[in-house]
Amino acid sequence: MGKTLFEKVWDAHTVKVLPNGQTQLLIGTHLIHEVTSPQAFAMLRELGLRVKFPQRTFATVDHIVPTDVLCEPFADPLADAMMKELRKNCAEFGVTFFDRDTGKQGIVHVVGPEQGITQPGTTIACGDSHTSTHGAFGAIAFGIGTTQVRDLLATQTMALGKLKVRRIEVNGKLRPGVYAKDVILHIIRTLGVNGGTGYAYEYAGDVFDHFTMEERMTVCNMSIEGGARVGYVNPDERTFAFLKGRPYAPADRDWDAAVARWQSFASDRDAQYDDIVTISGADIEPTVTWGITPGQGVFISEHIPTVETSPESERALVKEALEHMKFKGGAPIKGQKINVAFLGSCTNGRLSDFQEAAKYLPGRRVAPGVKAIAVPGSQIVAAQCEKLGLDQIFTAAGFEWRAAGCSMCLAMNPDKLIGDQLCASSSNRNFKGRQGSVTGRTLLMSPVMVAAAAVTGEVSDAREVFAA
């Protein structure tokens, strides 16, 4: 009987099965940032321990960095302390740190792939819930908590329960104006925010076969929003082409052997799955969330649900969401006025995201009263965009072009919503308070849909706004 990629990678990294039934798993690569690592390093000091394999840990700073004022010390004392602590810890324990003066700093889930650190057939862990992003390369990547960060620094292993595997096939061809962000929002809407609990999601089918690596990363990034601990795509020629020549990728005579090894981890044709879900790509439209979970989404042509027409089990949450969002059930999502447009995050802050949005901005301006910011996911992405003149396209259209960081995806830096502002966002979470204001409101959508909302001042169908 064949095996899935998840089973192959799991088996290859199993140290032993523990008495409680969990597996002690070797983690090949550990990624850290400034938020979840200080306490972990402090615990190491208290225990008199060193980092077991410092060459397998890589650090960057992303959550707390300001994206407009670049000088240090930071205005926020806590953020400044986190910055200094990360520098100190990396120097003391011999960990590679992509600091702000290296030209390589950025969001951890952007930096790993662009450096070639993320590779197929490996296990990856990071103290951040969106670590599933790295599964786009055929890796098994987990988000972990601070205590597990400590354990991983000390032993390079962690204890985990083995997951079931659900294969999600998206077949056919996407219609024009439908992007990877729409695909994952539709999957989450279809299966639910808890639908993936206890599962690893294997994404497959015609749509994923043709997706670029950056599109695959977008989908894998939001696996956790659907309840799955892991999301991955089997490695193929696109994967290998993306990695070739990157700083930490195998080179020269090691390259061919690495590719052969990576190919061997792909799921077998006769692999057995715990569940298989099939979705028609042609049925997906541009999707926008209307509520307070990533599963509360509708196609741009649809209306916001009412409490009365929602399933009994969902009515309380629907009522709560409508009240928070200040939406009327039964109203169209299209036409809702926005105050802020945010293009960035580890979901959609890569070069192709800015390239696609920039296609449609020349000759257009951000609507009066709308604050629009574009935030590259890394210093390398920023440099690539600026070399192509994309920054000038965004600024000419009225966007603020910022420095690399997590920015308005979450409220750990100065980029925050004010009051009950409504934000069209390319990020991954629309929870209450996620963008910095307890009454702030977030609508998740693709970068091109964010651009359309920015220039019209309201939720719009980008296919109509940007029609030739």
ZIURMO-V203075 format. One record per pair of residues at least 4 apart in sequence whose ideal C-beta (glycine too) atoms are under 8 Angstrom apart, sorted by the first residue. I is the first residue (numbers start at 1). GAP is how many residues later the second one is. Records with the same first field share a line. If there is no record, write none. Layout:
I: GAP  GAP
//
This chain:
1: 269  271
2: 265  266  267  268  269  270
3: 4  5  8  264  265  268
4: 4  161  163  198  263  264  267  268  269
5: 4  116  133  135  197  227  229  260  261  262
6: 4  134  157  159  194  196  224  226
7: 4  158  264
8: 4  113  256  257  259
9: 4  112  113  114  130  131  256
10: 4  13  15  130  152
12: 109  253
13: 12  13  14  15  110  127
14: 9  10  11  12
15: 8  9  10  11  142
16: 7  8
17: 4  5  6  7
18: 4  5  6  141
20: 139
21: 140
22: 137  138  139
23: 136  137  138  139
24: 133  134  135
25: 98  132  133  134  135
26: 97  130  131
27: 29  96  97  98  125  129  130  131
28: 28  94  95  96
29: 27  28  29  83  88  89  90  93  94  95  96
30: 26  27  28  94  95  96  119  122  123  126
31: 26  27  28  29  77  81  86  93  94  95  97  100
32: 4  5  8  25  26  27  54  63  76  94  95  117
33: 4  26  27  28  29  30  53  75  93  94  95
34: 4  27  28  29  30  48  49  51  52
35: 28  29  47  92  93  377
36: 4  91  92  109  110  113
37: 4  22  49  52  90  109  112
38: 4  44  47  48  51
39: 4  107  111
40: 4  87  106  107  109  110  113
41: 4  44  48  52  112
42: 4
43: 4  104  107
44: 5  6  7  49  106  109  110
45: 4
47: 107
49: 104  105
50: 43
51: 6  42  43  44  102  103
52: 101  102  103  104
53: 4  103
54: 39  40  41  42
55: 41
56: 100
57: 38  39  96
58: 37  38  39  40  53  54  57  59
59: 27  31  36  37  38  39
60: 37  38  44  45  46  47  48  51
61: 4  21  22  25  38  39  44
62: 43  44  45  46  342  343  344
63: 342  343  347  349  350
64: 10  12  14  15  18  19  348  349
65: 9  14  18  35  40  338  339  340  341  348
66: 4  8  9  13  337  339  347  348  349
67: 306  308  335  336  337  338  340  346  347  348
68: 332  334  335  346  347
69: 6  345
70: 30  333
72: 8  11
73: 7
74: 5  6  9
75: 4  5  339
76: 4  337  338
77: 4
78: 4
79: 4  333  334
80: 4
81: 4
82: 4
83: 4
84: 4
85: 4
86: 4  11
87: 4  10  12
88: 4
89: 4  6
90: 4  5  6  7
91: 6
93: 60
98: 4  6  7  8  13  17
99: 6
100: 5  279
102: 277
103: 276  277  280
104: 7  11  274  275  276
105: 6  273  274  299
106: 4  5  8  270  271  272  273  274  275  298  299
107: 4  238  239  242  270  271  297  298  299
108: 4  18  20  238
109: 4  17  19  21  22  24  25  108  112  237
110: 4  236  239  240  267  268  271
111: 4  6  267
112: 5  6  12  22
113: 4  5  20  21  23  24  100  104  129
114: 132  264  266  267
115: 131  132  133
116: 127  130  131  132  133
117: 131
118: 4  6  16  19  21  23
119: 18  20  124  130  139  143
120: 17  18  19  115  119  142  145
121: 17  18  114  140  141  143  144
122: 17  18
123: 16  17  18  19
124: 7  10  15  16  17  18
125: 6  16  17  18  19  23  27  33
126: 5  15  16  17  18
127: 16  17  18  19  21  22
128: 15
129: 14  95
130: 13  91  92  94  216  217  298
131: 10  11  12  13
132: 9  10  11  88  89  90  91  92  96  97  98  99
133: 8  84  87  88  213
134: 5  7  86
135: 4  5  6  85  88  95  96  97  98
136: 77  80  81  83  84  96  97
137: 76  96  98  102  105  106
138: 94  95  96  97  101  124  127  128
139: 93
140: 60  90  92
141: 89  91
142: 16  18  87  88
143: 81  86
144: 4  5  8  14
145: 4
146: 4
147: 4
148: 4  10
149: 4
150: 4
151: 4  6  7  8
152: 4  5  6
163: 35  36  37  66  67
164: 34  35  36  110  111
165: 34  35  36  37  108  109  110
166: 30  33  34  35  36  62  107  108  109  110  111
167: 35  37  106  108  109  110
168: 19  23  33  34  35  36  37  109  111
169: 35  36  107  108  109  110
170: 13  17  33  34  35  36  37  38  109  110  111  114
171: 34  35  36  107  108  109  110
172: 34  35  108  109  110
173: 33  34  108  109
174: 4  5  8  9  33  107  108  110
175: 107  109  110
176: 287
177: 109  271  284  285  286
178: 4  5  103  106  107  108
179: 4  36  39  107  177  267  268  269
180: 4  31  35  36  38  39  266
181: 4  37  106  166  167  245  263  264  265  266  268
182: 4  102  103  104  105  264
183: 4  24  36  98  101
184: 4  34  35  37  38  39  41  42
185: 4  37  102  104  109  112  259  260
186: 4  93  98  101  111
187: 4  32  39  92
188: 4  5  7  34  37  38  106  107  109
189: 98  106  107  108  109
190: 5  87  89
191: 4  5  35  36  86
192: 34  35  103
193: 32  33  34  100  101  102
194: 33
195: 31  32
196: 5  27  30  31  32  33
197: 30  31
198: 31
199: 28  29  30  75  76
200: 28  29  30  31  32
201: 22  25  27  29  30  31
202: 29  30  31  32  65  71
203: 5  13  16  17  28  29  30
204: 4  5  29  30
205: 4  73  74  76
206: 4  75
207: 4  74
208: 8  11  25
209: 27
211: 4  5  8  22  27
212: 4  26  140
213: 4  25  26  29
214: 4  136  137  138  139
215: 4  137
216: 4  17
217: 4  133
218: 4  129  130
219: 4  12  14
220: 11  12  13
221: 125  126  207
222: 4  9  72  125  206
223: 5  6  7  8
224: 4  5  7
225: 69  70  203  204
226: 68  69
233: 6
234: 32  33
235: 4  5  27  28  30  31
236: 4  30
237: 4
238: 4
239: 4  23
240: 4  19  22
242: 4
243: 6
244: 5  11
245: 4  6
249: 6  9
250: 4  5  7  8
251: 4
253: 4
254: 4
255: 4
256: 4
257: 4
258: 4
259: 4
260: 4
261: 4
267: 4
279: 4  5
280: 4
284: 15
285: 14  15  16
286: 13  14  159  160  163  175  176  177
287: 10  11  12  13  158
288: 9  10  12  45  155  156  157  161  171
289: 4  5  7  8  141  153  154  155  156
290: 6  7  8  14  15  31  35  37  43  153
291: 5  6  26  27  30  31  33  34  139
292: 4  25  28  29  32  33  138  139  140
293: 24  28  137  138
294: 134  135  136  150
296: 21  22  25  134
297: 147
298: 4  5  6  7  35
300: 33  34  149  159  160  161
301: 33  160
302: 30  31
303: 27  28  29  30
304: 18  23  24  25  26  27  28  29
305: 4  5  13  24  25
306: 4  12  23  24
307: 8  11  12  15  22
308: 21
309: 20
310: 4  5  8
311: 4
314: 4
315: 4
316: 4
317: 4
318: 4  11
319: 4
320: 4
321: 4  6
322: 5  6  7
324: 108  115  117
325: 97  116
326: 94  115
327: 4  9
331: 5
333: 126
334: 124  125  126  127
335: 123  124  125
336: 86  107  122  123
337: 85  120  121
338: 32  84  85  86  105  115  116  119  120  121
339: 30  31  32  78  82  83  84
340: 30  31  32  33  68  77  81  82  83  84  85
341: 25  29  30  31  32  58  82  83  84  109  110  112  113
342: 30  31  33  65  66  67  73  81  82  83  84  85  93  108
343: 5  6  10  11  14  29  30  31  32  56  83  104  107  108
344: 4  5  29  30  31  32  33  58  62  63  64  65  82  83
345: 4  30  32  61  62  64  80  81  82  83
346: 31  60  63  82
347: 62  79  80  81
348: 5  78  79  98  99
349: 4  26  27  28  29  32  77
350: 4  27  31
351: 4  30  33  34
352: 4
353: 4  73  94
354: 4  20  22  27  31  36  40  93
355: 4  30  33  35
356: 91  92
357: 4  17  90  91  93  94
358: 4  32  35  36
360: 4  88  91  92  102  105  106
361: 32  33  35  36  38  90  94
362: 31  34  35
364: 33  91
365: 32  33  90
366: 4  6  31  32  33  88  89
367: 87  88  89  90  91
368: 89
369: 88
370: 84  87
371: 29
372: 25  26  27  28  82
373: 26  27  29  34  35  42
374: 17  20  25  26  27  28
375: 27  28  29  30  32  33  40
376: 5  6  9  26  27  28
377: 4  27
378: 4  26
379: 4  24  25
380: 4
381: 4  23
382: 4  9  21  22
383: 4
384: 4
385: 5  6
386: 4  5
389: 4
390: 4
391: 4  10
392: 4
393: 4
394: 5  7
395: 4  5  6
397: 57  58
398: 56
399: 55
402: 5  13
405: 8
406: 4  6  7
407: 6  8
408: 7  8  9  15  17  19  27  28
409: 16  18  19  20  25  26
410: 17  19  24  25  26
411: 5  22  23  24  25  26
415: 21
416: 19  20  21  24
417: 4  6  18  19  20  23  24  25
418: 19  22
419: 18  20  21
420: 17  19  20  21
421: 16  19  20
422: 19  20  21
423: 12  17  18  19  20
424: 19  21  25  26  29  30  35
425: 5  10  17  18  19  20  25
426: 18  19  20  21  24
427: 15  17
428: 16
429: 5  13  15
430: 4  12  13  14
431: 11
432: 6
433: 4  5  7
434: 6  8
435: 5  7
436: 4
443: 10  16
445: 4  5  8  14
446: 4  16
447: 4
448: 4  14  18
449: 4  10  11  13
450: 4
451: 4  11  15
452: 4  8  9  10  13  14
453: 4  5  6  7
455: 10
456: 4  9
460: 4  5
461: 4
462: 4
463: 4
//
